[in-house]
């Protein structure tokens, strides 16, 4: 009989935990700030220019996501990394440069240039 009660209790506990986590996660994502990245001085069609812009975008994403937490705080680190990856991906899409996209996906600039 204990076996049958344990499963529903665990399911209820998991559901309660997840329902509480939702507002916290939503709250954290609402507080992400915006950081402007200027790139008018770069030729983003060149590998060197795209690489510099990607570094600027990554630095801005780190700032916008609150900076890297202590690596020992795994839950905070996971949230930070998810925020940073999302911010970089959105910025790369917004710039709409094949060379930058290749750099962001770690593709070879020569492969992109050949297309």
N, C-alpha and C positions, 0 to 999 in steps of 0.2 A: 504494500500500500504506500509506503514511503516513496517508492520509485515513481508512482503516478502523481504524487503531489509535488515532487521536486521539479519536474519539467515545467508545469504551469507557473510555479513560483519563480523559476529562473526566467521564463519568458516575460512575466510581468515586471520583474526587476530590470531586465534588459530594455523593455519598452519604456519604463519610467526614466531610466538613465538617458536613453536616446531622445526622449521628448524634452528633457531638460537641456541637453547639449545643443539642440537646434537653435534656440534663441541666442545662446552664447556664441556659436559660430557665426550666426547672422550679424550679431552685434560687432564682432571682430572684423568682418569683411566690410561693414559700413564705415569703419573708422580709417580705412586706408586713404592716405592723402595722395594728391597728384603732384608730380614733379615734372617740370618742363625740361626737355632736352633739346638743346639747340644744335643744329648740324648744317647750317647754311655755309659754314666754312669748309665743309667736306665734300669730296667727290664720292658719293655713296655708290657710284657705278664701278668704282675701282675696289679691288680687294682690300687695299690699305685703308681707304676711306670707310668702307663698310665695317671693317674690324674696329676702327676707332669709334664709330657710332655704336656698335654693339657693346663695347666696353662702357660707353656713356649711358646707354640704356640700362645695362646691368647695374651700374652704380646707382642710377636713379631708382631702379626697382628696389634695391637694398634699402635705400632711404625711405621710399614710400611705404615699404612693408615693415618699417620700424627697426631695421638693423638686425643683424644676426644675433639670435639668443645664444646662451651658453649651450654648447653641443651636448651637455649632459641632460638638458631639458628636452627630451625627445619629442614630447607632444608639441612644445613651442617651436622646436626646430622644424617639425613636419609642417606646421601651419605656416611658418615663415617661408619655407621652400615652395610650398604650394602657391602662396601669394606672389613670391618672386617670379616663379615660372609663368604664372598667369599674366603678370604685369609685363614681362619681357615679350611674351607671345603677342599680347594685344598691341604693344608698341611696334613690333616688327610688322604686323599686319597693317597697322595704320600708316607706316612709312611706305609700304608697297614697293619695295625695291628687291628685284630678284637676287642681287648680290648680297644684300643684308639678310634676306631669307635663307640663302645658302649658308652664310656664316652662322646664323642662329641655329640651323639644323646640322651644323658641323659638316656641311657638304663642301665639296671642293669648288672654289670659285671658278676654276677653269672649266669644270663640268657645266656650271650654270652659264658661263660666258659662251660656251659652244652651242647652246640651244638656240 
